[in-house]
Structures are given as structure tokens and as C-alpha cells.
Amino acid sequence: MSAANPLIPQFVALAIGLAGGLAAYFAGLPLPWMLGPMITNTVAAMLQAPIAGPDRLRPFVIPVIGVMLGSGVTAEIFGLLGTWLLTLLLLPLFLACAAGISYAVYRRIGRYDPVTAFYSAMPGGLNEMLILGAEAGGDERRIALAHAARVLIIIVFVALFFGLVLGVSTGGRGAANWVGLYQITGLDYLVLGLCAVVGSVLGKWLRLPAAPVFGPMILSGVAHVVGWVTVPPPTVFVIAAQITIGTIIGTRFIGATVAEIRTDIGLSAIASLLMLIAAVGFAELIVMISGIPLAQAFLAFSPGGLTEMSLLTLAMGQDVTYVSVMHIIRITLVIALAPFVFKAIRRKP
């Protein structure tokens, strides 16, 4: 019986996440199945509820999202590759601008030490920045909280802004693309399952960035373009994956004091808002020159998590491939260049 006890807090967190998802769904909130669990578990963590993140489920649910994202890839998308060039050219400039703004917030306002401020400010993946920051001697807890808060705030802000201000549907009660368990064939299940499993393994073997989502997304995209399968994964699987992801994000605040959470969320809110303002500016420039829709360009520059921003993009009917590729390149650039930039900064008097 005692061996099962460590699982109970995880089940409690998932139950809270499910309740939050249902509440957000019936309230008509955008992206309810991820936003609801994120918010309710963040509150539960702040109230010191007996919860724990179901992190062991992440390797199983992330490929489901990758397969779903790949189902939105069409042959017509490849004809648009030329229009992505401007975004690719501006992306490094945006990253330098966003990271510089965020660093100033954590260093000048938060009074973080240089190492912690630098790796808290980098708009890269949480796990990667945590590892690099720890190796450089930064405060792991603060770096983790900074990135968890950034992802949380940006997802909430972007989803609510598009859904409530602009009126763009992102999966609330009005969404009507339900795929039932019995609406797809056994062959569809086989192909989609192989995309998830083989894509994850292949992505790790090839050392792709964000391999658990990018590998399945690539194989799913190929399978859908070729015509081996024409449907996405059943909706109930996708909802379960979103609830799990939202729960994991919310439970990242477990163990932090109210003062720590208040400080980190406050600093992250300032940094995130400034980064989003920069993202709007760069997106407007892309719109003026290349004609890419503003919503799409803005999503490509919004420095949230790859999986979460891709879900938002899909839910809002934008080009998932374009946005996902830009976020993958963003994360790759930050991971590759952050240590060298940090060393260059440290050399300065």
C-alpha cells in the first residue's frame, strides 16, 4: 500500500486539472483543457495542497500532441516556405532584444545575481536553461520558477487576448472538430501510433530539438501529406494530453513560498509583457513586408513553450508548421548560443 502512496498526490493534481478543464470549458474560456488545469493547479500549489506533478506521463502525452500538430500539415504549406525567410532573418534580432529586456528586469528590478538573471531571461526551454544555469552556478530554483512563470503568463495572456479580446475561437464550447474513438479505423490507429512511437525514438536518436513533439510531428506530417492517414488522433486523447501538460505546468510551483511565487510571477509578468510588446513590433514588421497574418507572426514570436504555442496556433486555425518551426529554431538558437553569450558578457568589466 505504501508503494502506491507517492501516486496519490499525482492523481489529486490530475483530478484538480480535470475539474479546472471542465470549469474552463463550460465558462467558454479559450484553450480550456490546458488553461484550466494550469490555473487550478497553480492556485493549489500556492495553497500548499497535497499535489505532485505527473511528470512521468509527459513522455507519453507529448507525442500525442506532436501527432496532432502533424495532422495539420498539408502539401500546400511547402509552397509558402519562401515567405518564411524574413521571419528567420528577424528571429535572432528579436531573441537578442527579448533576452536583453528580460535580463534587465531580473538584474535591475529583481536584483538577481548575473548568472541567475541571465538564464532566467533566456527565452529557451525550461529544462535546458535550468541545466545550463545550474552548470554556470545560478540559483536553480529561481531559474525554474522564472521559466515556469513565463510559460504560464504568456500562454494565459495570449489565449485570453485572442479568445476574449479578438474573439478568435481557441477550443471553447463553440469548437466543432470532435474526432470520436470509433470514427477512425484500426489502420488509422496503427499509423498514428507508429508516428508517435517511432517519431519519439527517431527524434531522440537524431538529437532533434524538442524531440518528443517534433519527431512525431514530422512523421505525422509526412503520413498526412502522403495520404497514409487523413485524420488526427481522437479528441479525447488530445484533451487528456492537454490536461496532463497543463497540470504539470501548474505543479511546477509546488514547494515555493507565497513570497517567492509573488516575486517570480511579478518579475516574469513584467519581463513577459515587455517581450510580448517586442513580439508585436517584430510581427507588425513581418506583416508589412511579407503579408503574413499578424496573428500568425505574433504567435511565432511569442516566447512560450513549443508545445503550448503550437496548440494555441492549431486551435486558432493558423499555420502550425510555420509557428512550430520558428519556436524550434528559437529554442535551438538559445540553447546553442546562450553559453557563449554568457561567457562574452562575463569577460566584460
N, C-alpha and C positions, 0 to 999 in steps of 0.2 A: 504493500500500500504506500509506503514511504517513497518508493521509486517513482510513483505517479504524481506525488505532490508538486514537484517542480513544474509540471504541465498545467496545474490548476490556474496559476496567475496568467498564463498564456491564453487559456480558454476564457478567462474572465475578460481579458483585453479584447479578444475577438468578439465576445458577446457584446461588450460595450461598443465595439466598432460596428457590429451589425445593427445595433439599436440606433447608433448615430447615423448610419447609412439610411436606414428606413425613415428616420425623422427628417433627414435632409431631402430624401426623395419625395415624401409627402408634403414637405414645405415648399417644394419646387426649386430648391437650390441647384445651381449648376454643378456638374460633376459630383452628384450626391454620394456615390458609393465610395469615393476616395476622400472627398472633403469632409463628410460626416464623421467617419472613423478617425480622421486626423484631429479634428477639433475636439471630439468627445474624449479621446484618449490623452490628448494634451492636457485637458482640464482634469482628467482622472489622475494623471501623473503629478500635476501641481497640487492636487488634494491628497497625494500620497496613498492612493488606492492600491490594493494588493494586486497589481498587474505586472506583466512582463511581456516584452516584445516577442512575437512568434518568428524570430529571425531564421529559424531552421526551415520555415516554409518558403522563404524568399527564393531559393534556387528552384523551387517547383512552380511558383506562380509567375515569376518574371518571364520565363519562356512563353507562357500563355499570352502575356501582353505583347511579346515580340511577334508571335504568330498572328495575333490580331492586327498589329500595325502593318505587317507584311501583306495582309489581305487587302489593304487599301492601295497597294502598288499596281499601277496599270502601265501598259506599253506606251501610252501617250506621254507619261511623265518623262521618259527618256528624251523626248523632243524638247523639253524645257531646260535641259542641263545647261545650255548656253546662257540662260538668263540668271543662273546662279553665280556667275563669275564675279559680279560686283559684290555680292554678299561675302564671298570667300575673301575678296581683297580687303573689305572693310572689317571683317571679323577680328583680325589681330589688333587693329586700331581700337575697336570697341573694347576688347578684353583689357588692353592696357589702360584705357580710360576708366572702365568699370572697376578694375582692381585697384587703380590709384585712388579713386574716390573712396572705395570701401576701406582701404588701408588707412587713409587719413582719418576716417571715422573711428576705427578701432584704436588707432595710435593716439590721436589728439583728444578725442572725446572720451573713449573708454580707458585710456591710459594703459593699454595692454603693452607688454614688452614687445620689442621689434619682431621676434620670431613668431609669437602667438598672433600678433596683429597681421603679419604678412600672410600666414597660412589660413587665418580666419577670413581674410579678404579675398583670397583667390576664388574665382567662380568656377571651381572644378568639382569633381566628385568628392563626397564626404569622406569615404574610406581612404581614397588616395591622398587627400590633403591631410587627413589625420595621421597617416603613416609617415608622410614626408615631414610634417610638422613635428612629430614626436622624435624623429631621427635628428632633426635640427635643434632639439632642446626646447620646443614650445610646450605650452600647457595643453595637454591632450583634451582635458575636459572642456576647456573654453573653446578650443577649435571645433570639437564635436558639436557643442551647443550652438556655436555661431552658424555652422553649416546647416544643422537641423532647423534652426530658426529661419535661415534664409530660404530654404526649400519650402517650409511651411508658409511663410509670409508671402512669397512670390506666387505660389500656387493659389492660395486663398485670394490674394488681390487680383490676379489675372482672371481666375474663374468668376469671381463675383463681378468684376468690372465688365467682362464680356457678357455675362449672363444677365446681370441686373441693370447695368447702365446702357449697354449697347443692344440688349435684347437678343443676343445670339444664343441659341439653344445649345446646351452642353450636357445633355443626358438627363434632364429632369423628367417630369411626368409627361411632357409632350414628346419625348423621344419615341420613335416608332420603328426601330430596326431590330426587333427581337428575333433571335435565332433560337428556336427550341431544340431540345435534346433529340427529338425524333424527326427534325426537319432535314438532317443531313445523313448521308449514307455511311455504311461501315467503311467504305473506301475513303470517304472524306475524313473520317476519324483517323484512319491509318495514315493518310498523307499529312494531316495536320499534326498528329502525334510525332511522326518522324521529323517533321520540320522543327518541332520543339526540342526533341531529344538530340537529334543529330546536329541541329544548329547550335545548341549549347556546347556540345562536346567539340565541334569543329571550331566554334568561335574561340574557345579557350586554347585549343591546340594552335590556332593561328595567332593567338595573343591579340585578338581584336579588342578595341576599347569597348567597355560595356558589353562584353561577350554574351552574357546570359540573355540579353534582349536583342543585341544587334545580330548575332548568329542566326537565331530563329527568324528574325525579321527578314534577313536576306533570303533564306531558303523559302520562307513563306511567300515572299515577293516573287521569287522565280517560279514557284509552283502555281501561283495565281496568274502570272503573265503567260506562262506556257499553257495553262488550262488544265493542269492535273487536278486542280480543285478550284471551285468558284465561290465558296462560302467561307465566312470567318468562323472561329470557334464558337460553340454555343454560348449564348449571352450569360447564362448562369455561371459558367466557368470564368468569364471575364469579370463579372461582378464580384465573385469570390476572390479573384486575384486583386481587384481594386480595394476591397475591404481589408485584405491582408496587408497590402502596401500602405494604405492609409493608417492602419493600426500600428505598423512598425514605425512609421514616421512620428506618430503621436507619442509612442512609448520611448522615444529617444530622450525625452525629458525626465525619465524616471531617475530618482536619486538627487536631482538638482534641487536646491533650496528655492523658495519663492523669490528671494533676493537675487539669486543667480539667474533664474529664469527671467525675472523682470529686467535685469540689466542686459542680458544677452538678447532678449527679444527686442528691447528698446533700441539697442545699438544696431541690431540686424534690421529693424524696421527702417531706421534712418538710412543705413547703407543700401538696403534693398530698394527703397523708394528712389534714391539718387541713381542707382544702376538702372532702374526701370525708366526714369526720365531720360537717361543716356540712350537706352534702347529705343525709346520713341523717336529721339532725334536721328539716330542712325537708320531706323526703319523708314522715317519720312524721306531721308536722302535716297534710299533704295527705291522707294515708290516714285519719286520724281524722275529718277534716271532710267530705271528698268521697267516700271509699271507693275511690279509685283504687288499684290494686295497688301494694304497696310497691316491688317490683322495677321497675315502670314509672316511678313517680315518682322513684326513685333514679337511674335511667338518664337521666331528663330533666334532673336537676340535676348529674350527674357532668360536670365541665368538661373532657372530652376533645375530640377533633376531631369535627366534624359527621359526616363520612363514617364514621369508625371507630365512633362511638357508635351510629349508625344501623344499621350492620352487626351490632353486638352485640345491639341491640334485635330486629332481624329474626331473628337466629339463636336468640334465646331466646323467640321466639313472643310478644313484647309488641307494643303498638301503635306501629308505626313512624311513622305520621303524627304522633301526639302528641309523641313524643320528638324527631323531626326538627324539627318546628315550634318547639319550645321551644329547641332548640340554635340554630336560625336566628335567633330573636328574641334569644337571649343574645349571639350574635356581633354582631348588628346594634346592640344597645344598647351593647356595649362599644366598638365602633368609633365610634359616634356620640358617646358621652358621654366617653370617655377623655380626649381633648384638653382638654375644658372642665374636667373634674375636676382634671386635672393643673395647668392654669393657676390654678385656685382654690387648690390646695394650695400652689403656688409663691408666691402672694401673701402667705401667712401667714408671720409672722416665725419 
